[in-house]
Amino acid sequence: MGEFNTVGLEDIIDAFSRREAATVEAVPKMLKAGADVLIEAQRAEAQAMGLNETGGFINAKTGETTGKGVFTIVEVKAGQGASVGWGRLKSGAGWISLDYATRLA
């Protein structure tokens, strides 16, 4: 068998321990930063596709207007983008902002 010199081995062990501690601290921060970037990219993609999130629901913006007329509202809900609320059309065509509607009866 041979003899080995272990001078400086403690310094190497200390350096690896410091490196491991730095890694343990840095990895969660890097993962969170990456997740934040991914979430923001997904939001941008959804907005580009005309989708928005309101109250836990994802809704498509049609950008269409119903025009003038009399419409039957079968359900009313509060939601972002309408101070009076949103009315679901009986026809099934979607929802309209009640900010721009007048109740007849």
N, C-alpha and C positions, 0 to 999 in steps of 0.2 A: 504494500500500500504506500501511497505517497502522502506527503504533508501539504496542507493548504494554508495559505495566509488569508485570514479573514479580516484584515485591517480594512476599515471603511465599509464593511458590510452593514453596520448599524446605520450609517449615513444613507445607504441605498434603501434600506427598509423604511427609514423616516421619509425619504423622498417619495417612495411609492405610496406610503400612507397619506401624505399630504395631497398627492395627485388623486388618490381614491376619494378623499374627503371633498376635494374641489369638484370632482365628477358627480358625486352623490348630490351635491348642492346645485350644480348647474343643470343637470339633466331635466328635472321637473320644470325649471324655468324655460328651457328650450322647448319642451313638449307643449307647454301652455302657449308660448309665443307662436309655435307652428299651428296649434289648434285655432288660435285667434285669427291668424292669417287665412286659414281654410274657411272658417265661419264667415269672415268678411267677403271672401271671394264667392262663396255660395249666395250670400245676400245680394251682391252685385249682379250675379248671374240671374237670380230670381227677379230682381227689378228690371233687368234688361228684357226678360221674358214677359214682363207685365204682371208679375205676381207680387202680392204684398201680404204681410202677416198682420192680422188684427185680432187681438184677443185669443190667440192660440189657433186661429183658423187661417188657412191660406186661401186667399181669394184672387181670382183673375180679374184684372181691370179690363173691361171691354171697351171703355171709352165711347160707348154708344149712348144715345139718348132715346128715351121712349117717345119723345114728341109730346104734343098737347093731346089731351083726351081725358077720359074717365077710366080709372084703373081700379081693380079690386085688390086690396091689400089683405092678405090672409094671416100675416104674422108681423109683429113689430119687435125689433131688438135694438138695443143701444150698441154703438160701436164707433170706432175711430173714423173720422171723416164726415160725420153727420151729427150735428148738435141735437137735433130733434129725435133722430133714430133712423133706422133702416126698415123699409117695408118690403116684404116678399110678395111678389106679384102672383096672383092666382093663375095667370097664364103659364107660369113656370119659366118665364123669360129671365128671372133673376130678382135682384133687389134694387130698390131705388132709394135715394136719399129723401127722407121726408122733409128736409129743409126746403125743398122746392115743390112741395105738394100741399094742397089744402083739403082738409076733410070736409066732405059734403054732408054726411049724415052722422 
